[in-house]
Protein backbone atom coordinates (compact mmCIF):
# COMPACT_ATOMS: atom_id res chain seq x y z
CA UNK A 1 0.00 0.00 0.00
CA UNK A 2 2.79 2.46 0.73
CA UNK A 3 4.05 2.10 -2.80
CA UNK A 4 0.58 2.82 -4.15
CA UNK A 5 0.25 6.03 -2.13
CA UNK A 6 3.64 7.28 -3.30
CA UNK A 7 2.70 6.73 -6.94
CA UNK A 8 -0.61 8.57 -6.50
CA UNK A 9 1.21 11.49 -4.84
CA UNK A 10 3.51 11.90 -7.84
CA UNK A 11 0.57 11.93 -10.25
CA UNK A 12 -1.29 14.57 -8.21
CA UNK A 13 1.83 16.78 -7.94
CA UNK A 14 2.45 16.54 -11.70
CA UNK A 15 -1.17 17.47 -12.39
CA UNK A 16 -1.07 20.53 -10.10
CA UNK A 17 2.20 21.75 -11.68
CA UNK A 18 0.71 21.49 -15.16
CA UNK A 19 -2.38 23.46 -14.09
CA UNK A 20 -0.20 26.16 -12.51
CA UNK A 21 1.86 26.64 -15.67
CA UNK A 22 -1.26 26.80 -17.84
CA UNK A 23 -2.93 29.47 -15.70
CA UNK A 24 0.22 31.62 -15.39
CA UNK A 25 1.08 31.43 -19.08
CA UNK A 26 4.70 32.26 -18.27
CA UNK A 27 4.07 36.06 -18.09
CA UNK A 28 0.49 36.33 -16.89
CA UNK A 29 -0.94 36.73 -20.40
CA UNK A 30 -2.85 33.42 -20.64
CA UNK A 31 -0.34 32.23 -23.21
CA UNK A 32 -1.32 34.90 -25.73
CA UNK A 33 0.95 37.72 -26.96
CA UNK A 34 -0.15 41.09 -25.61
CA UNK A 35 -0.79 43.63 -28.36
CA UNK A 36 1.59 46.61 -27.88
CA UNK A 37 1.56 50.08 -29.40
CA UNK A 38 4.22 50.75 -32.07
CA UNK A 39 7.58 52.21 -31.03
CA UNK A 40 8.40 55.64 -32.54
CA UNK A 41 11.06 55.16 -35.21
CA UNK A 42 13.92 57.33 -36.58
CA UNK A 43 14.27 59.43 -33.44
CA UNK A 44 16.70 62.29 -34.15
CA UNK A 45 18.02 65.36 -32.32
CA UNK A 46 19.21 68.37 -34.37
CA UNK A 47 20.80 71.67 -33.34
CA UNK A 48 18.99 74.81 -34.54
CA UNK A 49 20.71 77.24 -36.96
CA UNK A 50 21.18 79.80 -34.15
CA UNK A 51 22.61 77.02 -31.91
CA UNK A 52 20.34 77.95 -29.01
CA UNK A 53 17.88 75.02 -29.00
CA UNK A 54 17.42 71.41 -30.11
CA UNK A 55 14.70 69.97 -32.34
CA UNK A 56 13.67 66.42 -31.45
CA UNK A 57 11.68 64.54 -34.09
CA UNK A 58 10.52 61.00 -34.93
CA UNK A 59 8.28 58.99 -37.23
CA UNK A 60 4.76 58.73 -35.84
CA UNK A 61 3.09 55.54 -34.65
CA UNK A 62 -0.32 55.08 -36.35
CA UNK A 63 -1.91 53.78 -33.13
CA UNK A 64 -0.59 56.55 -30.84
CA UNK A 65 -2.56 59.25 -29.02
CA UNK A 66 0.48 61.02 -27.54
CA UNK A 67 4.27 61.01 -27.50
CA UNK A 68 6.29 61.52 -24.32
CA UNK A 69 9.85 62.84 -24.71
CA UNK A 70 12.27 62.33 -21.82
CA UNK A 71 15.67 63.83 -20.98
CA UNK A 72 18.40 62.85 -18.54
CA UNK A 73 21.48 65.01 -17.93
CA UNK A 74 24.69 63.81 -16.28
CA UNK A 75 23.41 65.47 -13.08
CA UNK A 76 20.11 63.53 -13.07
CA UNK A 77 19.54 60.12 -11.50
CA UNK A 78 16.73 59.28 -13.93
CA UNK A 79 14.93 60.49 -17.06
CA UNK A 80 12.41 63.34 -16.79
CA UNK A 81 9.58 64.25 -19.18
CA UNK A 82 10.19 67.50 -21.10
CA UNK A 83 7.49 67.27 -23.81
CA UNK A 84 4.08 65.65 -24.25
CA UNK A 85 2.99 65.90 -27.90
CA UNK A 86 -0.40 64.93 -29.30
CA UNK A 87 -0.52 62.71 -32.42
CA UNK A 88 -0.03 63.41 -35.34
CA UNK A 89 2.60 65.98 -34.27
CA UNK A 90 6.05 64.38 -34.11
CA UNK A 91 8.35 67.15 -32.95
CA UNK A 92 9.31 69.09 -29.85
CA UNK A 93 12.07 71.52 -28.81
CA UNK A 94 14.48 71.78 -25.91
CA UNK A 95 15.48 75.37 -25.13
CA UNK A 96 17.24 74.58 -21.84
CA UNK A 97 20.68 73.03 -22.38
CA UNK A 98 21.75 70.71 -19.57
CA UNK A 99 25.07 68.96 -19.05
CA UNK A 100 25.56 66.24 -21.70
CA UNK A 101 21.93 65.10 -21.88
CA UNK A 102 20.36 61.91 -23.25
CA UNK A 103 16.95 61.89 -24.99
CA UNK A 104 14.35 59.22 -25.77
CA UNK A 105 10.66 59.06 -26.70
CA UNK A 106 7.79 56.62 -26.33
CA UNK A 107 4.26 56.49 -27.72
CA UNK A 108 1.09 56.17 -25.65
CA UNK A 109 -2.55 55.43 -26.41
CA UNK A 110 -5.65 54.99 -24.27
CA UNK A 111 -6.22 51.52 -25.72
CA UNK A 112 -2.66 50.19 -26.08
CA UNK A 113 -0.89 51.87 -23.17
CA UNK A 114 2.80 52.70 -23.37
CA UNK A 115 5.15 51.55 -26.14
CA UNK A 116 8.76 50.53 -25.72
CA UNK A 117 11.30 53.34 -25.77
CA UNK A 118 12.92 54.61 -28.95
CA UNK A 119 16.68 54.65 -29.31
CA UNK A 120 18.50 56.92 -26.86
CA UNK A 121 20.35 59.91 -28.36
CA UNK A 122 23.31 61.48 -26.54
CA UNK A 123 24.20 65.19 -26.93
CA UNK A 124 27.50 66.79 -25.94
CA UNK A 125 27.18 70.27 -24.42
CA UNK A 126 29.76 72.91 -23.46
CA UNK A 127 30.75 74.56 -20.17
CA UNK A 128 31.84 77.78 -21.94
CA UNK A 129 31.36 79.42 -25.34
CA UNK A 130 32.73 82.11 -27.64
CA UNK A 131 30.54 85.21 -27.85
CA UNK A 132 29.39 86.44 -31.26
CA UNK A 133 27.56 89.71 -31.99
CA UNK A 134 25.97 90.77 -35.25
CA UNK A 135 27.38 93.74 -37.19
CA UNK A 136 24.74 95.63 -39.19
CA UNK A 137 25.55 96.97 -42.68
CA UNK A 138 25.72 100.63 -41.51
CA UNK A 139 27.99 99.94 -38.52
CA UNK A 140 30.63 102.43 -39.76
CA UNK A 141 28.21 104.86 -41.42
CA UNK A 142 29.06 107.95 -39.36
CA UNK A 143 29.94 106.14 -36.14
CA UNK A 144 33.34 105.42 -34.65
CA UNK A 145 34.57 102.78 -32.26
CA UNK A 146 37.42 100.30 -32.14
CA UNK A 147 36.57 98.24 -29.05
CA UNK A 148 33.94 96.02 -27.50
CA UNK A 149 33.59 96.14 -23.72
CA UNK A 150 32.04 93.16 -21.93
CA UNK A 151 31.41 93.62 -18.19
CA UNK A 152 34.37 95.98 -17.97
CA UNK A 153 36.76 93.93 -20.11
CA UNK A 154 37.94 95.27 -23.49
CA UNK A 155 38.75 93.64 -26.82
CA UNK A 156 39.95 95.58 -29.86
CA UNK A 157 37.91 95.09 -33.03
CA UNK A 158 39.85 93.35 -35.80
CA UNK A 159 38.85 91.62 -39.03
CA UNK A 160 35.26 92.80 -38.81
CA UNK A 161 32.88 92.14 -41.74
CA UNK A 162 29.63 94.02 -42.16
CA UNK A 163 26.28 92.22 -42.19
CA UNK A 164 27.67 89.15 -40.43
CA UNK A 165 28.35 87.60 -37.04
CA UNK A 166 31.59 88.74 -35.39
CA UNK A 167 33.74 86.75 -32.96
CA UNK A 168 34.30 89.22 -30.11
CA UNK A 169 37.14 87.20 -28.59
CA UNK A 170 35.27 86.94 -25.29
CA UNK A 171 34.58 83.56 -23.68
CA UNK A 172 31.40 83.37 -21.62
CA UNK A 173 30.04 80.87 -19.07
CA UNK A 174 26.54 79.59 -18.21
CA UNK A 175 24.24 81.15 -15.65
CA UNK A 176 25.58 84.68 -15.84
CA UNK A 177 24.36 88.17 -16.82
CA UNK A 178 26.46 90.17 -19.29
CA UNK A 179 26.44 93.66 -20.80
CA UNK A 180 28.40 94.50 -23.96
CA UNK A 181 29.03 97.95 -25.45
CA UNK A 182 30.74 99.45 -28.51
CA UNK A 183 33.49 101.86 -27.41
CA UNK A 184 35.87 104.41 -28.92
CA UNK A 185 38.48 103.67 -26.29
CA UNK A 186 39.30 101.18 -23.57
CA UNK A 187 37.59 101.20 -21.13
CA UNK A 188 35.58 104.05 -22.69
CA UNK A 189 33.80 106.18 -23.70
CA UNK A 190 31.17 103.69 -24.84
CA UNK A 191 27.70 103.59 -26.26
CA UNK A 192 24.74 102.17 -24.36
CA UNK A 193 25.44 98.58 -23.26
CA UNK A 194 23.25 95.70 -24.42
CA UNK A 195 22.41 93.14 -21.73
CA UNK A 196 21.84 89.41 -22.11
CA UNK A 197 21.86 86.28 -19.95
CA UNK A 198 23.42 82.91 -20.72
CA UNK A 199 21.69 79.52 -20.26
CA UNK A 200 21.64 78.26 -16.70
CA UNK A 201 23.74 75.07 -17.03
CA UNK A 202 25.50 74.70 -20.40
CA UNK A 203 25.67 75.65 -24.09
CA UNK A 204 24.54 73.52 -27.01
CA UNK A 205 27.49 74.85 -29.06
CA UNK A 206 30.90 76.40 -28.44
CA UNK A 207 29.70 79.37 -30.53
CA UNK A 208 27.00 81.48 -28.83
CA UNK A 209 24.94 84.10 -30.68
CA UNK A 210 22.53 85.78 -28.22
CA UNK A 211 20.86 87.97 -30.86
CA UNK A 212 22.84 91.09 -29.93
CA UNK A 213 23.47 93.43 -32.88
CA UNK A 214 25.29 96.75 -33.36
CA UNK A 215 24.46 99.51 -35.84
CA UNK A 216 25.07 103.23 -36.34
CA UNK A 217 21.74 104.66 -37.58
CA UNK A 218 19.64 101.83 -39.00
CA UNK A 219 18.86 98.63 -37.03
CA UNK A 220 19.00 95.29 -38.83
CA UNK A 221 17.78 91.74 -38.37
CA UNK A 222 20.64 89.36 -37.51
CA UNK A 223 21.05 86.22 -39.55
CA UNK A 224 19.55 83.15 -37.89
CA UNK A 225 22.62 81.06 -38.65
CA UNK A 226 25.29 81.32 -35.96
CA UNK A 227 28.79 80.47 -37.30
CA UNK A 228 30.05 76.90 -37.01
C-alpha positions as CSV (number, residue, x, y, z in Angstrom):
1,X,0.0,0.0,0.0
2,X,2.8,2.5,0.7
3,X,4.1,2.1,-2.8
4,X,0.6,2.8,-4.2
5,X,0.2,6.0,-2.1
6,X,3.6,7.3,-3.3
7,X,2.7,6.7,-6.9
8,X,-0.6,8.6,-6.5
9,X,1.2,11.5,-4.8
10,X,3.5,11.9,-7.8
11,X,0.6,11.9,-10.2
12,X,-1.3,14.6,-8.2
13,X,1.8,16.8,-7.9
14,X,2.4,16.5,-11.7
15,X,-1.2,17.5,-12.4
16,X,-1.1,20.5,-10.1
17,X,2.2,21.7,-11.7
18,X,0.7,21.5,-15.2
19,X,-2.4,23.5,-14.1
20,X,-0.2,26.2,-12.5
21,X,1.9,26.6,-15.7
22,X,-1.3,26.8,-17.8
23,X,-2.9,29.5,-15.7
24,X,0.2,31.6,-15.4
25,X,1.1,31.4,-19.1
26,X,4.7,32.3,-18.3
27,X,4.1,36.1,-18.1
28,X,0.5,36.3,-16.9
29,X,-0.9,36.7,-20.4
30,X,-2.9,33.4,-20.6
31,X,-0.3,32.2,-23.2
32,X,-1.3,34.9,-25.7
33,X,1.0,37.7,-27.0
34,X,-0.1,41.1,-25.6
35,X,-0.8,43.6,-28.4
36,X,1.6,46.6,-27.9
37,X,1.6,50.1,-29.4
38,X,4.2,50.7,-32.1
39,X,7.6,52.2,-31.0
40,X,8.4,55.6,-32.5
41,X,11.1,55.2,-35.2
42,X,13.9,57.3,-36.6
43,X,14.3,59.4,-33.4
44,X,16.7,62.3,-34.1
45,X,18.0,65.4,-32.3
46,X,19.2,68.4,-34.4
47,X,20.8,71.7,-33.3
48,X,19.0,74.8,-34.5
49,X,20.7,77.2,-37.0
50,X,21.2,79.8,-34.1
51,X,22.6,77.0,-31.9
52,X,20.3,77.9,-29.0
53,X,17.9,75.0,-29.0
54,X,17.4,71.4,-30.1
55,X,14.7,70.0,-32.3
56,X,13.7,66.4,-31.5
57,X,11.7,64.5,-34.1
58,X,10.5,61.0,-34.9
59,X,8.3,59.0,-37.2
60,X,4.8,58.7,-35.8
61,X,3.1,55.5,-34.7
62,X,-0.3,55.1,-36.3
63,X,-1.9,53.8,-33.1
64,X,-0.6,56.5,-30.8
65,X,-2.6,59.3,-29.0
66,X,0.5,61.0,-27.5
67,X,4.3,61.0,-27.5
68,X,6.3,61.5,-24.3
69,X,9.8,62.8,-24.7
70,X,12.3,62.3,-21.8
71,X,15.7,63.8,-21.0
72,X,18.4,62.9,-18.5
73,X,21.5,65.0,-17.9
74,X,24.7,63.8,-16.3
75,X,23.4,65.5,-13.1
76,X,20.1,63.5,-13.1
77,X,19.5,60.1,-11.5
78,X,16.7,59.3,-13.9
79,X,14.9,60.5,-17.1
80,X,12.4,63.3,-16.8
81,X,9.6,64.3,-19.2
82,X,10.2,67.5,-21.1
83,X,7.5,67.3,-23.8
84,X,4.1,65.7,-24.2
85,X,3.0,65.9,-27.9
86,X,-0.4,64.9,-29.3
87,X,-0.5,62.7,-32.4
88,X,0.0,63.4,-35.3
89,X,2.6,66.0,-34.3
90,X,6.0,64.4,-34.1
91,X,8.4,67.1,-32.9
92,X,9.3,69.1,-29.8
93,X,12.1,71.5,-28.8
94,X,14.5,71.8,-25.9
95,X,15.5,75.4,-25.1
96,X,17.2,74.6,-21.8
97,X,20.7,73.0,-22.4
98,X,21.8,70.7,-19.6
99,X,25.1,69.0,-19.0
100,X,25.6,66.2,-21.7
101,X,21.9,65.1,-21.9
102,X,20.4,61.9,-23.2
103,X,17.0,61.9,-25.0
104,X,14.4,59.2,-25.8
105,X,10.7,59.1,-26.7
106,X,7.8,56.6,-26.3
107,X,4.3,56.5,-27.7
108,X,1.1,56.2,-25.6
109,X,-2.6,55.4,-26.4
110,X,-5.7,55.0,-24.3
111,X,-6.2,51.5,-25.7
112,X,-2.7,50.2,-26.1
113,X,-0.9,51.9,-23.2
114,X,2.8,52.7,-23.4
115,X,5.2,51.5,-26.1
116,X,8.8,50.5,-25.7
117,X,11.3,53.3,-25.8
118,X,12.9,54.6,-28.9
119,X,16.7,54.6,-29.3
120,X,18.5,56.9,-26.9
121,X,20.4,59.9,-28.4
122,X,23.3,61.5,-26.5
123,X,24.2,65.2,-26.9
124,X,27.5,66.8,-25.9
125,X,27.2,70.3,-24.4
126,X,29.8,72.9,-23.5
127,X,30.8,74.6,-20.2
128,X,31.8,77.8,-21.9
129,X,31.4,79.4,-25.3
130,X,32.7,82.1,-27.6
131,X,30.5,85.2,-27.8
132,X,29.4,86.4,-31.3
133,X,27.6,89.7,-32.0
134,X,26.0,90.8,-35.3
135,X,27.4,93.7,-37.2
136,X,24.7,95.6,-39.2
137,X,25.6,97.0,-42.7
138,X,25.7,100.6,-41.5
139,X,28.0,99.9,-38.5
140,X,30.6,102.4,-39.8
141,X,28.2,104.9,-41.4
142,X,29.1,107.9,-39.4
143,X,29.9,106.1,-36.1
144,X,33.3,105.4,-34.7
145,X,34.6,102.8,-32.3
146,X,37.4,100.3,-32.1
147,X,36.6,98.2,-29.0
148,X,33.9,96.0,-27.5
149,X,33.6,96.1,-23.7
150,X,32.0,93.2,-21.9
151,X,31.4,93.6,-18.2
152,X,34.4,96.0,-18.0
153,X,36.8,93.9,-20.1
154,X,37.9,95.3,-23.5
155,X,38.8,93.6,-26.8
156,X,40.0,95.6,-29.9
157,X,37.9,95.1,-33.0
158,X,39.8,93.3,-35.8
159,X,38.8,91.6,-39.0
160,X,35.3,92.8,-38.8
161,X,32.9,92.1,-41.7
162,X,29.6,94.0,-42.2
163,X,26.3,92.2,-42.2
164,X,27.7,89.2,-40.4
165,X,28.4,87.6,-37.0
166,X,31.6,88.7,-35.4
167,X,33.7,86.7,-33.0
168,X,34.3,89.2,-30.1
169,X,37.1,87.2,-28.6
170,X,35.3,86.9,-25.3
171,X,34.6,83.6,-23.7
172,X,31.4,83.4,-21.6
173,X,30.0,80.9,-19.1
174,X,26.5,79.6,-18.2
175,X,24.2,81.1,-15.7
176,X,25.6,84.7,-15.8
177,X,24.4,88.2,-16.8
178,X,26.5,90.2,-19.3
179,X,26.4,93.7,-20.8
180,X,28.4,94.5,-24.0
181,X,29.0,97.9,-25.5
182,X,30.7,99.5,-28.5
183,X,33.5,101.9,-27.4
184,X,35.9,104.4,-28.9
185,X,38.5,103.7,-26.3
186,X,39.3,101.2,-23.6
187,X,37.6,101.2,-21.1
188,X,35.6,104.1,-22.7
189,X,33.8,106.2,-23.7
190,X,31.2,103.7,-24.8
191,X,27.7,103.6,-26.3
192,X,24.7,102.2,-24.4
193,X,25.4,98.6,-23.3
194,X,23.2,95.7,-24.4
195,X,22.4,93.1,-21.7
196,X,21.8,89.4,-22.1
197,X,21.9,86.3,-20.0
198,X,23.4,82.9,-20.7
199,X,21.7,79.5,-20.3
200,X,21.6,78.3,-16.7
201,X,23.7,75.1,-17.0
202,X,25.5,74.7,-20.4
203,X,25.7,75.7,-24.1
204,X,24.5,73.5,-27.0
205,X,27.5,74.9,-29.1
206,X,30.9,76.4,-28.4
207,X,29.7,79.4,-30.5
208,X,27.0,81.5,-28.8
209,X,24.9,84.1,-30.7
210,X,22.5,85.8,-28.2
211,X,20.9,88.0,-30.9
212,X,22.8,91.1,-29.9
213,X,23.5,93.4,-32.9
214,X,25.3,96.7,-33.4
215,X,24.5,99.5,-35.8
216,X,25.1,103.2,-36.3
217,X,21.7,104.7,-37.6
218,X,19.6,101.8,-39.0
219,X,18.9,98.6,-37.0
220,X,19.0,95.3,-38.8
221,X,17.8,91.7,-38.4
222,X,20.6,89.4,-37.5
223,X,21.1,86.2,-39.5
224,X,19.5,83.1,-37.9
225,X,22.6,81.1,-38.7
226,X,25.3,81.3,-36.0
227,X,28.8,80.5,-37.3
228,X,30.1,76.9,-37.0
